[in-house]
Amino acid sequence: AVAAIADRLTEAMTTAAEAGAQQVVDMGAHQGVIVTVPVDLASEQIGQVAQATAGLIASGYASAAARTAMQAAGPDATEAGIDEAVTATLDGISTADTGLVADAIGAAVHTATTAAQHATIAANPPTLLVASEVGDSNTCAPCSEADGTEYKTLAAAQKDYPISGHVGCLGGLRCRGR
């Protein structure tokens, strides 16, 4: 199951990586700069993140199933009743717009986009990079403070934005910063 999840994630992440690289090309064109996309869009990194994310999702399912089974296993519990409770919990995790699965997949896709952007930027070194944070009610204080920060090199920017959002983001995997 983990391998199947990782394969599907790798496909989605590869599509996101291609879009991320294209965003850098489009930003360059907007600034009158020709940007080329490197041949390797961090495919090794994408595969590693997909595997780790699939493991995280699988362990989350296992943890939720065990926790629910323990809660449902009272003195009058039946195997069918426990099975029903566990199935409902796992279905809820699978279909929720937020939570373990949605957050992990969102972070993996964002990571692929960012990795491809970094690879494209590294292949076309700019003279300046600027942190961009979404300025809305969901933007945390550390991200608000980082918005607009200027970096002269990709390596400097990657200290604050290593792969998936800002290092100080209070939203963790849900950070939308770049």
Backbone bond lengths (Angstrom), bond angles and torsions (degrees), N, CA, C in turn:
res aa  C-N    CA-C-N  psi(-1)  N-CA   C-N-CA  omega(-1)  CA-C   N-CA-C  phi
1 A - - - 1.462 - - 1.522 110.70 -
2 V 1.344 116.27 -40.94 1.469 119.18 -179.22 1.527 110.15 -63.21
3 A 1.326 117.23 -41.56 1.467 120.33 179.34 1.526 110.94 -63.67
4 A 1.325 117.40 -39.54 1.466 120.86 179.50 1.531 110.45 -65.76
5 I 1.323 116.12 -42.04 1.476 119.78 177.18 1.524 109.70 -63.20
6 A 1.320 116.60 -44.37 1.472 120.83 -179.62 1.524 111.05 -61.92
7 D 1.321 117.45 -40.10 1.470 120.52 178.61 1.524 111.40 -63.06
8 R 1.332 116.67 -45.32 1.474 120.48 178.92 1.520 110.88 -64.61
9 L 1.346 116.21 -41.16 1.458 120.26 177.71 1.523 111.38 -63.67
10 T 1.321 116.55 -40.94 1.465 120.16 179.19 1.521 110.37 -60.16
11 E 1.329 117.37 -41.84 1.464 120.96 177.35 1.530 110.83 -60.77
12 A 1.328 116.41 -49.42 1.464 120.55 -178.90 1.523 110.99 -64.48
13 M 1.321 116.00 -40.01 1.460 120.22 -179.26 1.522 111.40 -68.49
14 T 1.325 117.39 -35.56 1.468 120.86 178.00 1.519 110.33 -64.86
15 T 1.326 116.72 -41.65 1.468 120.71 175.99 1.528 110.29 -62.07
16 A 1.330 116.27 -42.99 1.468 120.40 178.49 1.520 110.93 -64.79
17 A 1.332 117.15 -38.03 1.463 120.96 179.14 1.526 110.57 -62.50
18 E 1.322 116.09 -43.74 1.461 119.82 178.48 1.526 110.92 -60.92
19 A 1.326 116.34 -41.22 1.475 120.26 177.69 1.520 110.63 -66.37
20 G 1.334 117.57 -39.35 1.464 121.03 178.62 1.512 111.87 -62.77
21 A 1.331 116.34 -43.41 1.469 120.06 177.62 1.526 109.94 -62.28
22 Q 1.335 116.19 -41.49 1.464 119.95 179.59 1.527 111.39 -63.80
23 Q 1.325 117.32 -34.04 1.471 120.16 176.67 1.524 110.69 -60.54
24 V 1.330 116.64 -41.12 1.466 120.00 178.68 1.529 109.97 -66.33
25 V 1.329 117.46 -41.35 1.462 121.30 176.85 1.531 109.68 -59.59
26 D 1.323 116.37 -45.11 1.465 120.93 -179.51 1.533 111.65 -65.12
27 M 1.337 116.68 -40.82 1.470 119.46 177.20 1.517 110.76 -62.36
28 G 1.322 116.22 -40.82 1.466 119.86 177.70 1.512 111.15 -63.27
29 A 1.327 117.22 -45.03 1.462 121.05 179.69 1.525 110.75 -60.58
30 H 1.341 115.79 -39.39 1.465 120.33 178.42 1.532 111.01 -61.95
31 Q 1.327 115.88 -28.46 1.464 120.91 -179.27 1.528 112.15 -98.71
32 G 1.331 116.67 7.67 1.454 121.27 178.35 1.522 113.82 76.70
33 V 1.328 116.80 25.17 1.459 121.48 -178.70 1.525 108.84 -117.86
34 I 1.322 115.84 133.94 1.460 119.82 176.89 1.525 107.80 -85.31
35 V 1.326 115.86 122.68 1.463 122.71 -178.97 1.525 107.87 -117.17
36 T 1.324 115.40 131.86 1.458 119.58 176.94 1.521 109.64 -106.56
37 V 1.319 115.69 147.53 1.458 121.68 179.91 1.525 108.23 -89.98
38 P 1.322 117.29 129.11 1.467 119.33 178.32 1.527 111.21 -67.44
39 V 1.303 116.24 157.06 1.460 120.89 -179.14 1.526 110.58 -63.08
40 D 1.325 117.15 -43.93 1.464 121.17 -177.77 1.524 109.53 -97.36
41 L 1.314 116.77 112.31 1.459 120.90 178.50 1.522 110.09 -95.57
42 A 1.308 116.50 53.64 1.467 122.29 175.69 1.519 111.68 61.29
43 S 1.343 117.09 38.92 1.461 119.85 -176.32 1.526 112.66 -62.33
44 E 1.332 117.55 -36.35 1.472 119.23 178.15 1.526 110.06 -64.31
45 Q 1.320 115.87 -43.90 1.464 120.58 179.20 1.529 110.30 -64.13
46 I 1.314 117.51 -40.43 1.461 121.30 178.66 1.525 110.07 -60.57
47 G 1.316 117.18 -45.46 1.461 120.88 178.96 1.517 112.34 -61.27
48 Q 1.335 116.64 -40.86 1.462 120.52 179.31 1.526 111.34 -65.69
49 V 1.317 116.25 -43.84 1.464 119.94 179.94 1.533 109.84 -67.24
50 A 1.323 117.65 -39.02 1.473 120.63 178.17 1.526 109.95 -61.34
51 Q 1.329 117.41 -43.83 1.472 120.74 179.08 1.525 110.77 -63.41
52 A 1.324 117.04 -45.90 1.470 120.70 -179.65 1.521 111.12 -63.91
53 T 1.327 116.69 -41.03 1.467 120.99 179.83 1.522 110.50 -66.40
54 A 1.324 117.12 -41.84 1.467 120.67 177.92 1.526 110.19 -61.22
55 G 1.320 117.10 -40.75 1.461 120.84 176.96 1.514 111.77 -64.00
56 L 1.322 116.16 -41.29 1.464 121.27 178.24 1.528 110.33 -61.72
57 I 1.312 116.78 -45.23 1.461 121.08 179.32 1.527 110.53 -63.24
58 A 1.323 116.75 -47.02 1.469 120.53 -179.39 1.522 111.47 -61.63
59 S 1.325 117.09 -43.14 1.470 118.63 179.52 1.524 110.95 -68.36
60 G 1.335 116.78 -32.29 1.461 119.96 175.73 1.513 112.14 -65.09
61 Y 1.330 116.26 -42.11 1.462 120.21 175.83 1.524 110.54 -61.69
62 A 1.329 116.50 -46.24 1.472 120.41 -178.79 1.518 111.05 -61.85
63 S 1.322 116.20 -42.77 1.464 120.98 179.45 1.527 110.92 -64.02
64 A 1.330 116.53 -45.37 1.468 120.57 -179.81 1.529 110.82 -64.27
65 A 1.337 116.84 -40.19 1.470 120.20 179.37 1.528 110.36 -64.17
66 A 1.320 116.56 -45.44 1.471 119.94 -179.21 1.524 111.20 -64.83
67 R 1.331 116.74 -43.80 1.467 120.83 -179.94 1.532 110.70 -61.87
68 T 1.325 117.29 -44.00 1.461 121.57 -179.85 1.523 110.81 -66.67
69 A 1.321 116.58 -42.08 1.473 119.79 179.00 1.522 110.43 -61.59
70 M 1.312 117.35 -41.62 1.469 120.42 178.97 1.527 111.29 -64.62
71 Q 1.342 116.41 -38.83 1.465 120.12 179.76 1.532 110.91 -68.20
72 A 1.324 116.39 -36.85 1.464 120.63 -175.80 1.534 112.99 -83.34
73 A 1.315 117.75 -11.44 1.473 121.42 -173.57 1.518 112.14 -86.59
74 G 1.314 116.50 62.36 1.463 121.31 176.60 1.517 110.94 -82.94
75 P 1.333 116.79 -178.61 1.465 120.26 -176.68 1.531 113.78 -62.35
76 D 1.313 117.54 -28.47 1.472 120.26 -179.24 1.529 112.03 -102.78
77 A 1.317 117.16 11.60 1.464 121.24 -176.14 1.518 110.97 -68.37
78 T 1.337 113.55 147.33 1.465 119.89 174.19 1.522 107.87 -115.65
79 E 1.300 115.25 158.64 1.458 119.46 177.99 1.527 110.01 -59.21
80 A 1.321 116.87 -41.38 1.468 121.17 179.41 1.529 111.11 -63.59
81 G 1.318 116.99 -39.70 1.465 120.59 179.36 1.517 111.79 -66.68
82 I 1.319 116.25 -41.56 1.463 120.29 177.76 1.522 109.86 -65.26
83 D 1.330 116.55 -43.71 1.458 121.19 178.61 1.527 110.84 -59.34
84 E 1.321 116.44 -42.80 1.474 121.31 179.36 1.529 111.14 -62.34
85 A 1.330 116.71 -44.17 1.463 121.09 179.63 1.530 111.04 -63.80
86 V 1.326 116.48 -44.03 1.466 120.48 -179.98 1.529 110.21 -64.92
87 T 1.319 117.12 -44.35 1.467 120.97 179.28 1.525 110.74 -59.95
88 A 1.324 117.66 -44.09 1.467 120.95 178.98 1.526 111.08 -61.55
89 T 1.319 116.75 -42.22 1.469 120.46 178.97 1.526 111.17 -62.59
90 L 1.326 116.18 -47.93 1.464 120.00 -178.13 1.525 111.60 -66.69
91 D 1.329 117.53 -37.08 1.463 120.13 175.30 1.528 110.30 -63.05
92 G 1.331 116.56 -40.01 1.466 120.62 178.79 1.518 112.36 -63.18
93 I 1.320 115.98 -41.03 1.470 120.25 177.63 1.521 110.00 -63.15
94 S 1.321 116.74 -41.53 1.464 121.80 -175.38 1.517 113.18 -67.84
95 T 1.315 117.46 -33.10 1.462 120.22 -172.78 1.520 114.31 -104.32
96 A 1.318 117.97 -3.84 1.468 120.68 -177.78 1.528 111.04 -69.46
97 D 1.334 115.29 144.26 1.466 120.78 177.49 1.523 111.93 -75.80
98 T 1.310 117.04 -21.36 1.461 121.72 176.18 1.521 107.43 -133.01
99 G 1.279 115.94 165.89 1.455 120.09 -179.79 1.508 110.93 116.02
100 L 1.303 114.69 -168.25 1.459 122.28 -171.96 1.528 113.91 -49.96
101 V 1.305 118.42 -59.22 1.458 121.11 -173.76 1.525 110.98 -69.26
102 A 1.317 117.34 -50.58 1.462 120.44 -178.20 1.525 111.35 -61.24
103 D 1.320 117.47 -43.79 1.465 120.38 -179.97 1.526 111.46 -66.00
104 A 1.330 117.24 -41.85 1.465 120.61 -179.19 1.529 111.02 -65.64
105 I 1.314 117.19 -42.86 1.466 120.37 178.94 1.523 110.19 -67.18
106 G 1.327 116.99 -43.72 1.462 120.04 177.87 1.517 112.10 -59.47
107 A 1.317 116.48 -42.85 1.465 120.43 178.90 1.520 111.23 -65.60
108 A 1.329 117.23 -39.48 1.461 120.43 179.62 1.527 110.86 -64.41
109 V 1.314 117.05 -43.44 1.466 120.95 179.26 1.529 110.15 -65.91
110 H 1.324 117.13 -42.27 1.466 120.91 178.05 1.529 109.91 -63.26
111 T 1.320 116.59 -39.44 1.461 121.31 178.58 1.528 110.38 -61.44
112 A 1.327 117.27 -43.78 1.465 120.89 179.42 1.522 110.93 -63.39
113 T 1.320 116.27 -42.36 1.463 120.27 178.28 1.517 110.37 -60.69
114 T 1.324 116.15 -46.98 1.462 121.22 -178.66 1.526 111.09 -65.63
115 A 1.333 117.52 -43.14 1.468 120.60 179.87 1.526 110.77 -59.83
116 A 1.327 117.13 -42.07 1.463 120.65 178.92 1.523 111.14 -68.61
117 Q 1.322 116.44 -37.94 1.463 119.03 175.98 1.526 110.35 -62.58
118 H 1.339 116.31 -43.95 1.470 120.11 178.99 1.526 110.57 -62.57
119 A 1.337 117.73 -42.41 1.464 120.98 179.51 1.525 111.00 -63.42
120 T 1.322 116.19 -40.26 1.464 120.71 179.41 1.523 110.80 -68.83
121 I 1.319 116.48 -41.49 1.464 120.29 177.60 1.530 110.21 -64.63
122 A 1.344 117.48 -41.85 1.462 120.98 179.57 1.530 111.19 -62.01
123 A 1.333 117.08 -34.50 1.462 120.98 179.28 1.527 112.04 -77.49
124 N 1.321 117.04 -15.13 1.468 123.28 -178.11 1.523 108.16 -136.39
125 P 1.339 118.44 69.70 1.470 120.60 -171.56 1.541 113.18 -54.88
126 P 1.314 116.74 123.44 1.463 120.99 178.39 1.532 110.47 -85.57
127 T 1.303 115.03 172.34 1.464 119.05 175.09 1.516 111.15 -92.45
128 L 1.335 117.07 -16.09 1.460 120.77 -179.32 1.525 109.81 -158.48
129 L 1.316 116.01 138.79 1.459 122.89 172.94 1.517 107.55 -121.51
130 V 1.339 117.02 145.41 1.460 121.50 -178.23 1.526 109.49 -128.62
131 A 1.329 116.65 129.45 1.460 121.68 177.32 1.518 109.16 -65.62
132 S 1.328 115.20 138.57 1.456 120.55 179.46 1.523 109.67 -128.11
133 E 1.292 115.99 118.74 1.462 122.99 178.48 1.519 108.62 -117.56
134 V 1.306 115.42 146.05 1.455 120.55 176.44 1.526 107.23 -75.12
135 G 1.300 117.28 119.51 1.458 120.91 -177.85 1.514 111.95 -93.36
136 D 1.333 116.90 82.83 1.451 120.79 176.68 1.524 108.81 -139.12
137 S 1.325 117.19 -171.87 1.464 120.19 -175.70 1.524 113.10 -67.34
138 N 1.328 118.37 -12.93 1.460 121.35 178.32 1.524 113.30 -94.97
139 T 1.320 117.83 1.02 1.454 121.15 179.87 1.522 108.87 -83.55
140 C 1.335 116.05 123.31 1.468 119.99 -178.72 1.530 111.05 -77.66
141 A 1.314 115.95 166.99 1.466 121.25 -177.88 1.527 112.99 -59.92
142 P 1.345 120.11 -47.80 1.463 118.43 179.32 1.538 113.07 -59.10
143 C 1.318 117.11 -38.03 1.465 119.89 178.95 1.529 110.88 -70.67
144 S 1.325 117.26 -38.89 1.467 120.43 177.07 1.522 110.58 -60.31
145 E 1.328 115.59 -40.72 1.469 120.48 178.76 1.527 111.43 -66.69
146 A 1.310 117.55 -33.39 1.465 121.76 -178.04 1.529 112.49 -77.14
147 D 1.333 117.25 -24.85 1.456 121.31 -176.76 1.528 110.65 -54.90
148 G 1.326 115.06 128.31 1.458 120.57 178.73 1.524 115.08 87.60
149 T 1.317 117.59 -4.22 1.463 120.05 178.11 1.522 108.98 -60.84
150 E 1.342 115.88 135.07 1.457 120.79 -178.79 1.519 110.50 -101.68
151 Y 1.338 115.26 140.62 1.463 122.64 179.45 1.519 108.53 -128.56
152 K 1.316 116.50 136.32 1.465 120.32 -179.83 1.528 112.52 -85.15
153 T 1.328 116.83 -20.06 1.461 120.14 179.60 1.530 110.22 -136.44
154 L 1.318 115.50 158.59 1.459 120.76 176.19 1.527 109.79 -63.94
155 A 1.321 117.70 -39.38 1.468 121.02 179.79 1.527 110.92 -59.52
156 A 1.308 117.41 -39.16 1.469 120.58 178.16 1.526 110.67 -67.10
157 A 1.324 116.64 -41.69 1.469 120.38 179.26 1.524 111.00 -66.01
158 Q 1.329 117.21 -36.48 1.457 120.94 -177.46 1.527 112.66 -68.86
159 K 1.305 118.45 -16.01 1.465 120.16 174.84 1.530 109.75 -67.67
160 D 1.329 116.86 -36.26 1.463 121.44 178.51 1.531 112.23 -92.65
161 Y 1.323 116.30 -28.32 1.472 122.53 -178.50 1.527 108.64 -128.94
162 P 1.335 117.40 72.74 1.463 119.47 -173.63 1.521 114.58 -65.42
163 I 1.317 118.03 -41.38 1.470 118.81 -179.02 1.516 113.26 -159.36
164 S 1.303 118.78 -37.18 1.456 119.09 -175.75 1.520 110.01 -139.36
165 G 1.297 116.08 78.15 1.455 120.03 179.18 1.518 113.12 88.03
166 H 1.322 114.22 -175.89 1.461 122.48 -176.20 1.526 110.64 -78.03
167 V 1.333 116.68 138.96 1.471 120.47 -177.25 1.523 112.61 -62.06
168 G 1.309 118.56 -27.95 1.458 120.99 -177.95 1.516 114.58 -96.36
169 C 1.323 117.65 6.33 1.464 121.20 -175.81 1.521 111.51 -60.90
170 L 1.314 115.08 132.32 1.459 120.79 177.86 1.529 112.06 -77.01
171 G 1.331 116.62 -14.78 1.455 121.00 179.10 1.524 112.90 -87.31
172 G 1.315 117.27 -1.82 1.456 121.17 177.92 1.516 112.94 56.95
173 L 1.317 116.28 -122.28 1.464 121.27 -176.78 1.521 113.53 -62.14
174 R 1.331 117.06 -17.97 1.465 120.09 -176.68 1.527 113.36 -88.23
175 C 1.321 118.54 4.67 1.475 120.78 -179.01 1.516 110.57 -60.28
176 R 1.332 114.72 134.66 1.471 120.35 179.99 1.520 111.86 -105.16
177 G 1.324 116.81 5.12 1.463 120.35 -176.62 1.518 113.67 -71.42
178 R 1.319 112.93 153.97 1.477 120.64 178.06 1.506 108.28 -138.17
